[in-house]
Amino acid sequence: FEITHILSGAGVYYANGQSFEVSGGDLIIFNSAELHGWQVLQREMRVLAMVFSDSAVAGVGEVMELGYLRPFVGRGSSFRNRIGSDEPCAPQIAAIMEEIRKTEDKPVEEQEVL
């Protein structure tokens, strides 16, 4: 699956025949195999996008992985592709993404095991 955090700017995200207006602080979550695309509505839109392979969440029973998945699992049957910046889980997910980004930016010998 793929998670995109809109860092700044505004745009429209399209997936499976639906469209979602997004702006800074919003998140988009979707199956990266789905047909999808963006329309940027301002001069610039900055995003942080992360694609996770199926194997990254295969062992869902482990405590570490549940901690990272909890914000997504809690959305239940009301799941939508867009998580607005005003929703309680948005800052939580954005913080996890930033933690992962910082870890990935370090040289291999400095990386911590998540």
C-alpha positions as a Markdown table, in Angstrom:
| # | Residue | x | y | z |
|---|---|---|---|---|
| 1 | Phe | 0.0 | 0.0 | 0.0 |
| 2 | Glu | 1.0 | 3.6 | -0.3 |
| 3 | Ile | 0.6 | 6.5 | 2.1 |
| 4 | Thr | 1.1 | 10.1 | 0.9 |
| 5 | His | 1.4 | 13.0 | 3.3 |
| 6 | Ile | 0.7 | 16.4 | 1.7 |
| 7 | Leu | 3.3 | 18.7 | 3.3 |
| 8 | Ser | 2.2 | 21.9 | 1.5 |
| 9 | Gly | 0.2 | 23.1 | -1.4 |
| 10 | Ala | -3.1 | 21.8 | -2.7 |
| 11 | Gly | -4.3 | 19.3 | -5.3 |
| 12 | Val | -6.8 | 16.7 | -6.3 |
| 13 | Tyr | -6.1 | 13.0 | -5.9 |
| 14 | Tyr | -7.8 | 10.5 | -8.2 |
| 15 | Ala | -8.3 | 6.8 | -7.5 |
| 16 | Asn | -10.7 | 4.3 | -8.9 |
| 17 | Gly | -13.1 | 6.9 | -10.3 |
| 18 | Gln | -13.2 | 9.0 | -7.2 |
| 19 | Ser | -11.5 | 12.4 | -6.5 |
| 20 | Phe | -10.4 | 13.8 | -3.2 |
| 21 | Glu | -9.3 | 17.5 | -2.7 |
| 22 | Val | -6.2 | 17.6 | -0.5 |
| 23 | Ser | -4.1 | 20.3 | 1.1 |
| 24 | Gly | -1.2 | 20.6 | 3.6 |
| 25 | Gly | -1.5 | 18.1 | 6.5 |
| 26 | Asp | -3.9 | 15.7 | 4.7 |
| 27 | Leu | -3.0 | 12.1 | 4.0 |
| 28 | Ile | -4.0 | 9.8 | 1.2 |
| 29 | Ile | -3.9 | 6.0 | 1.7 |
| 30 | Phe | -4.4 | 3.5 | -1.1 |
| 31 | Asn | -3.4 | 0.3 | -2.7 |
| 32 | Ser | -0.5 | 1.4 | -4.9 |
| 33 | Ala | -1.7 | -1.1 | -7.6 |
| 34 | Glu | -4.9 | 0.9 | -8.0 |
| 35 | Leu | -5.1 | 3.3 | -10.9 |
| 36 | His | -4.3 | 6.7 | -9.4 |
| 37 | Gly | -3.0 | 10.2 | -10.1 |
| 38 | Trp | -2.7 | 13.8 | -9.0 |
| 39 | Gln | -3.7 | 17.3 | -10.2 |
| 40 | Val | -1.7 | 20.0 | -8.6 |
| 41 | Leu | -3.8 | 23.1 | -7.9 |
| 42 | Gln | -1.1 | 25.5 | -6.8 |
| 43 | Arg | 2.2 | 26.4 | -8.2 |
| 44 | Glu | 3.8 | 23.8 | -6.0 |
| 45 | Met | 2.7 | 20.8 | -3.9 |
| 46 | Arg | 5.2 | 19.0 | -1.7 |
| 47 | Val | 4.4 | 15.5 | -0.6 |
| 48 | Leu | 6.1 | 12.7 | 1.3 |
| 49 | Ala | 5.1 | 9.4 | -0.3 |
| 50 | Met | 5.9 | 5.9 | 1.1 |
| 51 | Val | 5.2 | 2.6 | -0.6 |
| 52 | Phe | 5.1 | -0.5 | 1.6 |
| 53 | Ser | 5.4 | -3.9 | 0.1 |
| 54 | Asp | 3.0 | -6.7 | 1.2 |
| 55 | Ser | 5.9 | -8.3 | 3.2 |
| 56 | Ala | 6.3 | -5.1 | 5.3 |
| 57 | Val | 3.0 | -5.8 | 7.1 |
| 58 | Ala | 2.9 | -9.6 | 6.7 |
| 59 | Gly | 3.5 | -10.3 | 10.4 |
| 60 | Val | 0.6 | -8.2 | 11.7 |
| 61 | Gly | 0.6 | -10.2 | 15.0 |
| 62 | Glu | 3.8 | -8.7 | 16.2 |
| 63 | Val | 3.7 | -5.8 | 18.7 |
| 64 | Met | 6.0 | -3.5 | 16.7 |
| 65 | Glu | 4.0 | -3.8 | 13.5 |
| 66 | Leu | 0.6 | -3.3 | 15.3 |
| 67 | Gly | 1.9 | -0.1 | 16.8 |
| 68 | Tyr | 2.6 | 1.3 | 13.3 |
| 69 | Leu | -0.7 | 0.0 | 11.9 |
| 70 | Arg | -3.0 | 1.0 | 14.7 |
| 71 | Pro | -3.9 | 4.4 | 13.2 |
| 72 | Phe | -5.1 | 2.7 | 10.0 |
| 73 | Val | -6.8 | -0.3 | 11.6 |
| 74 | Gly | -8.9 | 1.9 | 13.8 |
| 75 | Arg | -10.6 | 3.4 | 10.8 |
| 76 | Gly | -12.7 | 0.2 | 10.4 |
| 77 | Ser | -15.6 | 0.0 | 7.9 |
| 78 | Ser | -15.7 | 3.8 | 7.5 |
| 79 | Phe | -12.3 | 3.7 | 5.7 |
| 80 | Arg | -11.8 | 6.5 | 3.2 |
| 81 | Asn | -8.7 | 7.1 | 1.1 |
| 82 | Arg | -8.4 | 10.7 | 2.4 |
| 83 | Ile | -7.5 | 11.5 | 6.0 |
| 84 | Gly | -8.0 | 15.2 | 6.6 |
| 85 | Ser | -5.5 | 17.2 | 8.6 |
| 86 | Asp | -8.3 | 17.9 | 11.2 |
| 87 | Glu | -8.8 | 14.2 | 12.0 |
| 88 | Pro | -7.2 | 13.0 | 15.3 |
| 89 | Cys | -5.1 | 10.2 | 13.6 |
| 90 | Ala | -3.6 | 12.5 | 11.0 |
| 91 | Pro | -0.7 | 14.0 | 13.2 |
| 92 | Gln | 0.0 | 10.5 | 14.5 |
| 93 | Ile | 0.4 | 9.0 | 11.0 |
| 94 | Ala | 2.4 | 12.0 | 9.8 |
| 95 | Ala | 4.8 | 11.6 | 12.8 |
| 96 | Ile | 5.3 | 7.9 | 12.1 |
| 97 | Met | 6.1 | 8.8 | 8.4 |
| 98 | Glu | 8.6 | 11.4 | 9.5 |
| 99 | Glu | 10.2 | 8.9 | 11.9 |
| 100 | Ile | 10.6 | 6.5 | 9.0 |
| 101 | Arg | 11.9 | 9.2 | 6.7 |
| 102 | Lys | 14.5 | 10.2 | 9.2 |
| 103 | Thr | 15.6 | 6.6 | 9.6 |
| 104 | Glu | 15.9 | 6.1 | 5.9 |
| 105 | Asp | 17.9 | 9.3 | 5.4 |
| 106 | Lys | 20.7 | 8.0 | 7.7 |
| 107 | Pro | 23.6 | 6.0 | 6.4 |
| 108 | Val | 23.0 | 2.2 | 6.8 |
| 109 | Glu | 25.4 | 1.9 | 9.8 |
| 110 | Glu | 23.4 | 4.6 | 11.7 |
| 111 | Gln | 19.9 | 3.2 | 11.1 |
| 112 | Glu | 17.9 | 1.9 | 14.1 |
| 113 | Val | 15.8 | -1.2 | 13.8 |
| 114 | Leu | 12.1 | -0.2 | 13.9 |
